[in-house]
Amino acid sequence: MARRRSSKGRKYGQGAQKTVASAMRRAKRGTLKAGRGRRASVKSRKQAIAIGISEAREKGQKVPRRPRRRRARSR
C-alpha cells in the first residue's frame, strides 16, 4: 500500500487562487494599481502576485500567514 506523503508546502484556497488570477489579469490590462494612493501602475509580475495575495487576505480567504521577520542580532 502506497503511503501518502505529507506536503509541507503552503496551502492556498481556491478563492485565493481566483483573486490572484484576477490581479494578474488586471496587471496585464494595466488597470492594477500599486502604492498608498493606488496611483502607480504595477511594474512586475511578482508585484501583481503580492497585491493579489494581500487582497485575498483582506477578503478573509485561505492564505498562509505572512512569514515572521527575524530581528537582526547586535554584536
Secondary structure, 3 states (H helix, E strand, C coil): CCCCCCCCCCCCCHHHHHHHHHHHHHHHHCCCEECCCCCEECCCHHHHHHHHHHHHHHHCCCCCCCCCCCCCCCC
